[in-house]
Amino acid sequence: MAQVNGTFSATGTSAVIVGQKIAVRMDFAGTASVDVEVQMPSGAWIKNADGTAITADYDKVYDRGVVTGLRLNCTAHTNNVEYSLSTGQEG
């Protein structure tokens, strides 16, 4: 079980978490925009279609079927966003 926790107090990216099933939770204190991004084999990051420009509290489990790198990217910030990325027992 792995976990990445933090707070966006400006624009930028979270640390990377790697797993097959990843729970993503965000608590917005006000105005901000966050993208969920997955890592390509080349190392490049791409936006996830269901996780683009999130602006409100969020709780979703991403089940990739394969081990994948995932991170959050805060693209606009006015108020803080607390986040948690975690894998379960099965990774």
C-alpha positions in Angstrom: 0.0 0.0 0.0 1.4 3.4 -1.1 0.2 6.8 -0.3 0.9 10.4 -1.4 -0.7 13.2 0.5 -0.3 17.0 0.2 -1.8 20.4 -0.3 -1.6 22.5 -3.4 -0.9 26.1 -2.2 0.1 27.2 -5.7 0.2 25.6 -9.2 2.4 22.6 -9.7 2.3 18.8 -9.6 2.0 16.2 -6.8 4.5 13.4 -6.3 3.9 10.3 -8.5 2.2 7.2 -7.3 2.4 3.9 -9.1 -0.2 1.2 -9.0 -3.0 -0.6 -10.7 -5.9 0.7 -8.5 -5.4 4.2 -7.3 -7.8 6.2 -5.1 -7.8 9.9 -5.8 -9.3 12.3 -3.3 -9.3 16.1 -3.3 -10.9 18.7 -0.9 -11.2 22.1 -2.5 -11.1 25.1 -0.1 -12.2 27.4 -2.9 -11.2 28.1 -6.4 -8.6 25.9 -8.2 -8.3 23.6 -11.2 -6.6 20.2 -11.1 -5.9 17.6 -13.8 -5.3 13.8 -13.2 -2.4 12.8 -15.4 -1.0 9.3 -16.4 2.5 8.5 -17.5 3.4 7.2 -20.9 6.2 4.6 -21.3 8.3 7.5 -22.7 8.0 9.4 -19.4 5.6 12.0 -20.9 2.5 12.9 -19.0 -1.0 13.0 -20.5 -4.3 14.1 -19.1 -6.9 11.5 -18.1 -10.2 12.0 -19.9 -12.3 11.7 -16.7 -10.0 13.9 -14.7 -9.5 17.2 -16.6 -10.1 20.6 -15.0 -11.5 19.3 -11.7 -12.8 22.3 -9.7 -14.8 20.7 -6.8 -14.4 18.0 -4.2 -13.5 14.7 -5.8 -13.3 11.0 -4.9 -12.7 8.4 -7.5 -10.8 5.0 -7.8 -8.9 4.6 -11.1 -8.5 0.9 -12.0 -6.1 0.8 -14.9 -5.8 -3.0 -15.2 -2.0 -2.5 -15.5 0.5 -0.8 -13.2 0.6 2.9 -14.1 2.2 6.1 -12.9 -0.3 8.8 -11.9 0.0 12.3 -10.5 -2.1 15.5 -10.0 -1.4 18.8 -11.8 -2.8 22.0 -10.3 -3.1 24.3 -13.3 -4.9 27.2 -11.7 -4.8 28.2 -8.0 -6.7 30.8 -5.9 -7.4 28.6 -2.8 -5.7 25.5 -1.4 -6.6 21.9 -2.4 -5.8 19.0 -0.1 -5.2 15.8 -1.9 -4.6 12.1 -1.2 -3.5 9.4 -3.7 -3.4 5.8 -2.4 -3.2 2.2 -3.6 -4.9 -0.6 -1.9 -3.7 -4.0 -0.8 -3.9 -5.3 -4.4 -1.7 -2.4 -5.6 
